[in-house]
Amino acid sequence: MKFSGILARLVPFCLLLLVASCRSPRQLELTEKDSGSTFELRVGDTVTVGLRSNPTTGYGWYPRHGAGDVQILSEKGDLYQADSGASGALPVAGQGGTHYFAYRVIGPGICGIALEYKRSWENAAPARTFEIMIKATGTPEEAASDPRELPPDEAPVPMTDSKGNVTYRNQL
């Protein structure tokens, strides 16, 4: 086979690999019905979990201790949004809403997200649970240029001295 024939077959293959590696980050939006599932994601992808809640009853969604891995997932947000009233204006007291948790995949590996719907002051079993597994591929460098996206041992940690000067742990 001539070199031009090899090149003609190699170029489309290389282009396919290039296009596959330049995909934009995926944003996965989950609800309680997705509990128990496993998701395959890449570094840079985000996961938003929206769970129905009613904090006026004393119940709320709390992360289970020991779940997750800070080398793989970074928590990006935790927000409760009350349902609007019948008029669509202001939330009605006692009415429920949705609690949103946002995460970003920052490293490869396997980890879980586990949330419990419970009263923080009770030692009883949670009323509901949400659990998923994430299998992440890619490299930490793919996460972002934002230093907060780097794994904790590589992220610069701001330190303030007695005179108010800010330095970063990685710069010392």
C-alpha positions, -999 to 999 in steps of 0.1 A, spaced: 0 0 0 13 34 -9 19 62 16 -9 83 1 -34 54 7 -23 51 43 -26 89 47 -61 89 30 -73 64 56 -55 80 86 -67 116 81 -105 108 85 -97 87 116 -77 115 132 -104 141 124 -130 118 141 -108 116 172 -103 153 173 -140 160 170 -148 135 198 -122 150 221 -135 186 216 -170 180 229 -186 206 251 -192 198 287 -224 179 294 -250 192 320 -270 165 336 -302 174 354 -316 148 378 -346 144 401 -356 119 428 -367 94 402 -330 91 391 -320 77 425 -302 44 423 -287 51 388 -251 52 376 -240 79 352 -209 80 330 -195 115 328 -163 133 318 -142 158 337 -158 192 332 -194 179 331 -219 192 357 -247 175 376 -277 193 390 -300 175 414 -334 189 421 -353 174 450 -388 183 463 -387 196 498 -407 215 524 -385 230 551 -415 244 570 -420 208 583 -384 207 597 -372 184 570 -344 192 546 -320 175 523 -285 169 537 -254 153 522 -246 120 538 -212 121 555 -185 101 538 -203 102 504 -186 117 474 -149 123 468 -134 158 466 -108 145 441 -137 137 417 -166 160 425 -167 196 435 -199 210 450 -208 242 431 -241 252 447 -268 244 472 -301 264 468 -337 260 480 -364 276 457 -399 278 471 -428 273 448 -446 304 438 -482 310 450 -513 307 429 -510 342 417 -474 334 406 -460 363 427 -447 354 461 -442 320 477 -469 309 501 -459 301 537 -460 264 543 -458 255 507 -430 233 495 -404 238 468 -373 223 453 -338 220 468 -311 221 442 -275 208 445 -249 214 418 -217 195 413 -189 196 388 -167 166 378 -131 176 384 -112 143 382 -115 107 370 -127 79 392 -159 65 407 -178 82 435 -213 87 447 -237 115 457 -259 106 486 -285 129 501 -309 123 530 -342 140 537 -344 143 574 -348 166 604 -313 177 614 -320 173 652 -334 138 650 -314 106 651 -341 87 632 -336 71 598 -341 96 569 -376 99 555 -362 97 519 -328 92 503 -312 100 470 -282 81 458 -264 79 425 -230 67 413 -207 86 389 -180 70 368 -159 99 356 -132 98 329 -107 124 317 -79 143 334 -81 170 361 -66 195 337 -97 192 315 -119 206 344 -113 243 339 -88 270 343 -105 282 375 -81 271 403 -112 262 424 -117 233 400 -84 217 407 -81 188 431 -76 202 467 -39 192 469 -32 213 438 -55 242 443 -39 274 456 -51 282 491 -53 319 500 -36 328 533 -36 362 549 -8 373 572 -10 396 602 -7 427 579 -35 417 556 -13 405 527 -27 376 508 -5 349 495 -13 314 482 -1 281 496 13 270 462 34 302 459 53 298 492 
